[in-house]
Amino acid sequence: MARDDTEAVRWYRKAADQGNSDAQFSLGWMYAMGRGVARDDAGAARLYRKAADQGNAKAQRNLGLMYETGSGVVQSDAEAKRWFQKAADQGQPEAMAALRRLLDKVP
């Protein structure tokens, strides 16, 4: 079966609208990458936040990255640290590395 990003977005949206945090994360990723939809960093951040608020560690990590870089949100190292910490507390390895990198930037 050929990959159909537009169809994937349609199904992720259905599940995301029902509150599924994995679908919210995946749909956010599709928005961040511009896969099946126009790239929309603010839309990606909103979806990541919905999933992150439900405890989705990957969404927390990605939301942290968005705050660190100012992609789709106002740049804030404090918010980045907060989201990285939440994901790291769940054992998310990329968030642990990002948190360490962010803390190393502080004098």
Order of alpha helices (4+ residues) and beta strands (2+ residues): alpha-alpha-alpha-alpha-alpha-alpha
